[in-house]
Amino acid sequence: MSVQRRKDVKPGMEVEVVLKADQRTGKLTRGIVAEILTNSEFHPQGIKVRLKSGQVARVQTILHQTF
């Protein structure tokens, strides 16, 4: 289930995302959120983020919340 609310995603979180190239297969990639790119408070396909690796994708699952 994708994370659809912007307020649930914070920089530094470990997440599983779907890259644009993997949308058809649904293959998940793990990474750490560097920046939140979605401006709206809600997005039906998931919140778009830039990972520390530089990849841009939509968040599907939050694995670890670090504060």
N, C-alpha and C positions, 0 to 999 in steps of 0.2 A: 504494500500500500504506500503510495507516494505521500510525502510530506507536503501538504498543500498550503499551509499558512506560514507566512514570512516570519512571524514572531516566534515560531518553533525552531528556527535555524539561526545559529550564531557562529561567527568566526571561531575557529579552533576546534569545532566539533569533528569527530570522526564519523563519516557517513558512507553510505553506499549510494552511488549515482548511476544513471544511465546516460552514456555519451550519445551525442546526436547520431553517430555512425552505428550505434548498437540499439537504436530504438526499435527496429523490427524484431530483433532477437530477444531483447530485454536483458542482455548481458549486463551484469552489475560490475562496477569498478569501485574499489575503496579509496578513500582519500580524506584529507583534512581540509575543511572549508577555510579559504583565505579571504573571500569576498562574496557578498550576496549581490547578485545582479538583477534579480526581479524587483521592480519598484512597487508593484501592487501588493496588497496585503494577502491576496489569495490567488493561486493559479491552479487550475484543474489538473495539469500534467506534472506538477511539482515545481518547487522553487528552484530557479536557475542560480547556480553558484560557479565561482572559479575556485578550483582546488589549488593547494600549494604547489602542485606539479604544473600548474598553468592550464590544465584541462578545464573546459566549460561543459557543464552537464546539469541535469535536473535531479534533485535529491529524491531518493526512494525510501531510504531508511536511515534513521539516526542510530549509530552504534554506541558511541560514547559521548557524553556531554562533559566537557571540561570547562571549569569556570575558575 
